[in-house]
C-alpha cells in the first residue's frame, strides 16, 4: 500500500507498538538503536536496522539515507543532527520538526513558548544563567548562581517550590521539591551541581493529573483523544483511566481544547502527549508536552477507534487521520514495572508479571509485554489495558490486577514465593473463570445481605433520588432490582424544594460522572423528576409516591404532564420496581450482558406464571384458599 519508508530514532517499547501499527499498513520501518534485540527490533525483521545510539549524528545520517521520513520514539535525540540531515537534503521530512523537538527538550524554553502563546502554565522563572547549558563557565561557577537564584524564586513563589532540570528530565528524574530554603545547595547538587540549566515552578496543588493525546497532520489538522486521568507512583505513570470523570462536565472538553491549542502552535506532524494539572478551582495548567506517543495513551490501542500509534503513522505519512473516539464505555491501563532486581531475586521477572497472569482470567484485558531482557525495580516491562461497558466494570477488573500486583510486591519485598495461581504453571491448571472466583462477590450474590453493597457504588450507572427519606420504603424495591441485575447505582436524597441548588448540581453532573439514567421518586407536587429532566440529557424515570392525601394521583398527574421537550418516563404509583426494570433496559440497550439478564428475568416470570397454570390444572382454582 505504502512505498515510503519511515526511519525511527529509538527502538524501545513505544517503537515496538509503532512498528505493530505500521506493519498493518505495510509500511517499512527502519530502526536506530543499540543492539539487535531492542524491543521494536524483536518484532520487525529487517536488514536495514542500524545498531547505534540515536544521539549519534553519524548514525542518524546513516538512517536518514535509507528512508523517506524520520520520526522519534524518544525526545532525547540530537536535534541539531536531525536539522543537519534535513538541511543537507538527505531526508525531506522529519516529524515532529527538529525545531519542535529542540524546543520540547528544553522544558524552560517550552514553558516560555507556551506562556507566550497564551497557554495556561504554572508561574515559572529561570534559576541561574539562562544559557547555562552552553556557558563556557564551569559548573562550579554556575552552581552558586543557581543557589542564589533559588532564594529569589522562593521569595517570588513561596514554598514548597518545584525545581526542574531544563533538559534530560523524565519520569521524575530531574525534579526536586524544595521545602526549606536551607536545602537550596542540596537541590542544586542533586540536579547536576551547575552542569545543567535549572528553572523553578510555583507549586501547583492539583487535584487530578490529566493527559490528552493529540494528533497533528502535515497540513495542520489537529484532533484530540479523550481526556484521561493519570496516577503516578514515584513520579512514574502507574495507571490511566478513560474517560476523565469530573463533577464539572466542561472540564474534559477544556482539557482537550488546551491540548489542541498548544499542539497547533508547534511545527511538524505526529502524536503529542500533553500532560495537565487540574486545580481545585477547575483551572487547567499545562505541565509539559512529549513530541511522540505517550505512556498515558497506551489505552487507545484497545479502547479507541484508532490507536495513538496508528494515528502517528498516518499523520507523518500525511494520510487521513483516524477517529480518536472511544469505542468502549470505559477503559484503564496499568503499567507493569519491575518489582525486584533480577540479580538479587531470580524470580524477579515471574513476580513482575504476576498481574499479567492474573489478567488471563479477567475479561476485557490485553497484556502488552515489551520483550526487555533482565529486570530491575521500577523498569517499564509492559502494560495491561482494560476495557468494559462502564466504569464500575473496568474498576472491578482493574482491582483484580492491582491485588495481584500488591501480592507480587509483597513477595518481592519479603523474598517469598508467589501463590501458585499467580504463576504461569499454576494458571495453566485453573480455568480462567475460576482463577479469582470467590474473591469478588457480585452484586447479585448480596441482594438480601446488609453489606457494603447497600451503600452507593463509587462508579454508578443509575442514580436513585427522592425528596425525603420518607420516600425510602417506596424506592427500596428499585435498589433491590438493580442489585439483582448487578447494576451499580447510587441512592441519595435530592429535594427540588428544600435543596434546589443541590438538585441543579446533581442533575448537571450526572452524565459527566458516567451515569446512564436517573430514577426520581416524588410525592405531592412531585416536581423533582421534571426539574431534573430539564437539566440533564440523561433519561429520567419518575416514580409517583403515594402521599397522605389523594392516594398519589396528584403525584402521577404532576409527573406525567410534563411540557413538550422535557420527557419523563412515568411508572405507576409507588412502582419503583418497574422504574428500575426500565432503567435496566436502558443500560441493556448498549450492553448485551445486561440485556441477556433482562431476558432471563422475563423468562423466569413466564415460568412462574406457567407453573401457576399447571397448579390450577392439577389442584383446581381453590388451591389458594386451601393453602
N, C-alpha and C positions, 0 to 999 in steps of 0.2 A: 504493500500500500504506500509506504513512505520510503523514498530513496535517500533522503538526507540523513546524515549520521550525527549523533549527539555525543559530545565528549563531556564527561563529568569529573570534576575535581573532587576526589573523595570517593571511597567505596565502602563506607560503613553501613549501618542499618538503614539510614534514610536512602542511600544509594541503592540498597538491596530492594526496597519497596518501590523506588523509582524504576528500577530495571524491570520489576514484575509488570508494572503498568505499561512500560514501553514495549515489552515483548508481546503483549496482547495486540498491539497496533503494528507489529512487525517493524519496529523502529530499532535500528542497530545502535548499540551504545558502546562506547569505548571508555574505560575507567582508568583513572590515575590514582594510585595509592600504593603504599608499601606492601610488598609481599604478593603472593599468588592466591592466598586463602582469605583475603579480606571478605567480609560478609557479602558484599554485592558481587564480587568476582566468583564466589562459590556457585551462584545460580545463573551466571551469564558467561557461557563458554565463548572465548574469542582469543585469537592470536594477536589482537590489536591492543589488548590492555597493556598498560605501562606500569612497571614496578619502580616506584619512586615517591618522593614526598610531593604532596600537592602544593607545597610552598616553594618548590624548586623551580626557578624561572626556566631553566633549560628543559625540564620535564614538561612544563606547561606548554612550551613552544613545540615540543615533540608531539604532545597530544593534539594541539591545535592543527598541526599539519595533516592529520588524518581524518578530520571531522568538518562538518559544516557549521555547527553551533556548539558553543561551550556553555555549560552551566555549572553550578556548585551544589554540593550537598552539605557543605560547611562553610561558614564565612571566614574562617581563619586561613585564608589563602593569600597569595601575593597579588594584591590588586594592581600594583604597578606593572607586574609581569603580564597580567591579563590585558592591561591597556596597551602595552608594547606590542603584543601579538596582533592586537586589533589595528593599531597604527601601522604596522608593517603590512597589513593586508593578508596575513596568514589565515585568519578566520574573520569572517564578516560580522557574525552575530555572536554576542556574548550576553547572556541573560541570567540575573539582572546585570546591568552595565557595570563595568569596573568602577565607575564613579559612584554608583549606588552602593556597591559592596564596600568601598573605602569609607564612605560616609557612615555606614552602619557599623563598621569595625570600630570606629571611634565613638563611644557612647556619648561623650560630651558634645562632639560635633553633631551627632544625631539629635540630641536634646535641643541644641541651639537651632538646628534646622527646623525641627518640628514646631518649636515655640514660635519661630519666625513665620511659620505658615498658619498660625492660629490654632494649632492642635493643643488641647489641654494636657499639660505635663506638670509634675511636681516642681516647685521652685528649686532652682539649682544654681551652682556657682563653681567656677574653676578653683582648684586647690593648687596653688603654686603656679609656676610659669605655664602658660597655655601651650607653649611649644616645647614642653619638657621632653616629648618623645624624640625630637630632633636636635635638642640642645647639645652643644659641644661641652657644656659644663658637666662635670662629673656628678654622679648620683649623690655623692657625699655633700656636694654644694646645694643640690636641689632639695634634699630631704628636709633640712632646717626651714627652707622657704615653705615647704608644704605644711610643716607643723605650725608655722606662724599663720598660714592661710586658714588652717583648720580653726584656730582660735577666732579668726574673723567670721568664719562661716557659722560657728556656734553662736556668736553674738547676733548674727543675722537670722538664723533659722531656729536656734534653740536646740535642746536635747530631748530625746535621742536624735542623733544625726546619722544619716546613711552616707558612708564614704564608699566610692567605687573607683576601680581602675578604669581608665578610659578604653583600654584595649585588652584583648586576651582574657575577657571575663565571661564566664558562663557557668550554669548550674551552681550559682552561689559563690564560685571562685572569683576572687577579685572584689568581694564586698566586705565591708566592715561596719558593724553597728557601734557607733561611738556613744557611750552612755555617760562618760566623765571626761572633762577637758584634760585631766591629768593623763589620760590614755592616748593623747594625740600622737606622741612619739611612737608608742607601741603600734598604733594603727598604721602609721607611715611605714614602719619596719615590716609589718605583715603584708603590706601592699606594694612591696618592691623596693623599699628603702631608697626612694628617689629615682629608681631606674625606669619608672613608668609614670605617665601623667595621671593625675587624680582629679576627681570632681566630687562635689558634695550635693546631696539632695535633701530638701526638707523632709522630715519624717512624714510618711503618708499612712495614717492609721486606717487602712482599708478594712472593709467588712467582707469582701469577696475578691478573689483573684479571677479575672475574666480573660478569655482568649477568643480571638476571632481570626480564622484563616481567610485570607483574601487572595484572589487570583486576578492577575492583571495581564491582558493580552498585549501583543505587539502594538496594536492600534490604540491601546489605552483604555479598552473596556475593562471595567472593574466589577467583580462580583464577590460578595461576602458569603461565607458559610455561616451557619447559626452561631450565635454567641454561646460559649460554654463556660462552665465553672471549673476551675482547676484547683487542685490541692497539692501542696508541696510538703515534703519532709526533708529536712536538712538541705533546703534550697533546691531540691531536685523534684521534678514533677512526679507525684505519686499516683494521682488518679484524675480523671476528667469525667464530667457529667454533662450530657447534652440532651435537650437544650438548656440554656441558663434559666433557672426558675427564680423569680423575684416578685415581691408584692406589687411593685410598680411595673405594669405591663409595657411601659415605654422604655425601660432600661435596656432590654435586649436589642431593640431597634437602634437606640442611641449608640450602643457599643459597636454595632455594625457600621453605623454612619461615621463614627470617629475613625474606625479602622480603614474604611474605604477612602475617606478623605486623605488620611496620611499616606496610604499606598499610592493614591492618584498623583501625589506630589513627587513620587520617585520616578526614576528612569529605568526602563527595562521591563521585561515580561517575566512571568512565573508566579509561584505561590509565595506569599509572605505570611509569617506568623506574627500576629500583633497581640501583645500582652498588655492588659489594662488593670488598673485598680478601681474597684467600686467603693466609693466613700459612703459614710453613713447618711449623708445628705442627698445621696443619689448622683453625685458628681462622678464622672469617669475621667481618670487620668491615664494617659498612655505611658506605660512603663518603658517598653522597648520593642523593637521590630527585628525579626530574623528574616534575612533575604532568601528564604528557602522553605520547603515543607518543614513542619514543626511537630514536636512530640505531642502537643495538645491537639493536633489534627489527625492522629492515628485512627481515631474513632470513625473518620469519614470512609475508611476502606469498606466497612460493612454497613455503616449507618446512612450514608448519603448516596444520592443518585450517581454522583461522580466523585471518586476519591480525590484527595488533595494531590496525590501522586499522578494520577491520570491527567488532572487538570494542569499540572505543571508541564507535563509532556505536551499537551495540547497548546498551552499558552506560548511556550518558547518556539513551537513549530508554526505558530500563527494559524492553528486550526480552530474551528468554532469551540468556544468554551462549553463545558458540560454543566448541567444543572448542579447547583450547590445545595439543593433542598434535602432535608431529612426524608428518608423513605421508611422510617420506623417511628413509632411513637416516642421512644426514649432510647438512650444509649449511654454507655460508660466505657472507660478504658482504665485498665490497671497496669501500671508499669511493673515489669519483673526485674528487680535489681538483685545483684548478688547479696546473699545473706552471710557469706563467710568467704575467707580466702582459701583457695584450693591448696596452697602449700601448707596450711595449718589444719585443714579439715578435708580429708579425702572424699567426704560425702557432700562437699560444698555445692556441687552442681545439682546433685539429687535434691538437696534441701531447697535450693533456689527455685527449682522447677516444681515444687510441691503444688503451688496454685495451678500450674498447667495440668498436672494430673487431676486435681480436683475439678478443673473445667471440663474434663472428659465426661463427667456426669451431670453437667449443667447445660440445659438447653439455651440456645442463643449466644453461646460463647465461641470465640475463634481465637486460637493461640497463634502468635507470630513470634517465632524464635529466630534469633539473629545469626546463629552459627558461629558465635565467638568462641575461640579456644580459651581454656582456662576459666578462672572465676575469681573475682575479688569482691569484697564487700562494697556495695554501692554501685557496681558496674552495671550498666544497662545491658541486660541479657535477652530481653524480649518484652512483649506486652500481650495483654489479652483484651479483646474487645467484647462487649456485652450488648446485645440488642434485645428489645422487648416491646410489648404493646404499650406499656406505661411505666412511669417512674417506679411504682411500687414493685412491679415485676423485676425490673432491672436492678433495683436496690437489693432485693432478696437474693438474686443470683450473684450480684457483686459481693454481698456479705459472705456467701459460702467461700468465695475465693480468698477474701480477706482473712477469714477464720483459718483457712489452710496456710496462708502466709504467716499469720501470727504463730501458729504451731511450728512452722519451719524456722522462724526467727528464734523461738524459744529453744528448739533443738540445737540450733547453731550456737546460741549463747551458752548453753549448758553442756555442749559436746555430746548430746544424747542422740539416739536414733529417731527417725521419723516413724509415726504409726504406719503399719503395713499398708493401710488403704490410701496413703499419700505417696506411695512408691509405685513405679511403673509395674513392678511384679505383682504388687497387691491389687492394683486397679484392674489388671487384665483378668483377674479371677472374680471380679464383682461386676454385676450388670450395672450400667450407668444409673438406672432408675433407683437402684438400691444403695448407691455409693454413700449418699448422705441421708437416707431415709430415717426419719425419726428425729433428726436434729432440728428440723424446721417444720413445726406443725402448721398445716394450712389453716386458713380461717374456717374452712368447713368443719374441721375437727374440734372447734371450740365454740360451736353455736350455743350450747347450753352451759358453758363454764365461765364463771366470773374471773377471767384472766385479763392480761394486758390488752387483748383484742377488744375488750369492752370500752376502750378509750379510742379517741380519734387516731386514725392512721396518719403517720407523718407525711405520706405521699398519697392523698386520697384521689379517687376518681369521681366520687359522688359527695355532694355536700347535703346533709340533712339539717335544716334550720327550722326554728319555731320561735314564736314571740315570747314564750314563757315556759318554765319547767312544768307548769300545769298541763301543758300540751304533751308532755313526755309519754304518758301512757298510750296516747293515740299514735305517736310517732315511733315508738319502740319496735312495733312489728316491721317497719321498714328496715330498721337496723338489723333485725334478725334475718330478714330475707337477704340483705346484702351480704351478711356473714355466711349464709348458706351457700351463696353463689361465689364466695371468696372474692368479693369486690371490695377493695379498700375504700373506706369512706371516713368522713368526719361528721360529728354531730355536735351542734352548738346552738346557743340562743342568740337570735338577732331580732330585735324588736323594731318594727317600722315606725312606731310612735315614740317609744321611750329611748331608743338608741339610733336615731336616724343617720348620724354620721357613721356609726359602725356599719349600719346596713349598706350605706353607699360604698364605703371602702371594701367591704366584703364582696359585694356584687361585682365591682370593677376589677378585683384582683383574681377572681376565681379562675378565669381562663388562663392567665399568665402562670398560675400555680399548677396547672395541669389537670384541673377538674374537667369532667365531660358533661355533667348535668347537676341540677340543684333540685332538691325536694323541699318545698316550703309549706309548712303547716300553719294555718291561721284560723282563728275563730272570730266571731262578731263581725266587725267591719272588714276584717281579713284583707288588709292592704298589702301585707308582706309579699306574697307571690308576685303580684303585679308590679310593685315598686322595684323588686329585684329584677324582674324580667325587663324592665325599662332601662336597666343599667348594665346588662351583660348580654353577650351574644350567645351564651350557652342556653340549652333547653331548660325551661323551668317547669316543674310539675307541682301543681297546687293541691294541697290536701285540706278540704274544708273541715274544720274541727267543730264538733257539736258543742254549743255553749249552754248556758243555763236557761236561755230563752230561745224560742223559735226553732229548737232542735237542729241547729246547724244549717237550716235552709238559707238564712241570711248570709252565712259564710259562702255557701255554694253559689248563690246568686252574685255575690261580690266578686268572687274569683273568676267565674265563668264569663262574666260580662266585661271582658277587657276591650279597650278600644282597638280598632283596626291597626295592625302594625306592632302590637305588643302581645304576642301569643303566650298563653299559659295553658298547658295541658292540665285539665282538671279531672280528678277522680272523684269517686263517690264520697259522701260524708264519712269521716273517720276511717277511710280505707287507705291507710298508708301502705298496706301490703301491695295493692295494685300500683301505687306510686313507685315503689321500689322495683316491682317487676317491669314497669315501663322503663325505669332507669337502666335496668339490666339489659333490656332490649336495645336501648340507645347505645350502650357500651358495646353490645354484641354486634351491632351493625358494622363495626370496624375490628372485631376480634372474634375469629371463628371458634376459639375455645369457649368463650362466654356464650356464643350462640348455641353451641352444642350442649352446654349445661342447661340453657333455656329449653331446648328441645327435649332433653331428658326429664326436665321438670314437668313439661306438658305431657310427656308420655306417662309419667308417674300419676298425674291427675287422671288421665284416661284409664289407666289400670285400676285406680281406686274406684272410679265410677263403675267400670265393668265388673269389678268384684262385688259391688253392691247389687248390680243387676242379677248376677249369679246367685247372690244370697237371697234376693227376693224370690227367684225362681225355685230355690231349694227349700226355703223356710216359710214362704208366704209373706204378705205385706204387713203382718202384725208383729214381725220379729223385733222391731224396735220397741214396741210396747212390752213384749215378753222380756226383753233384755233389761 
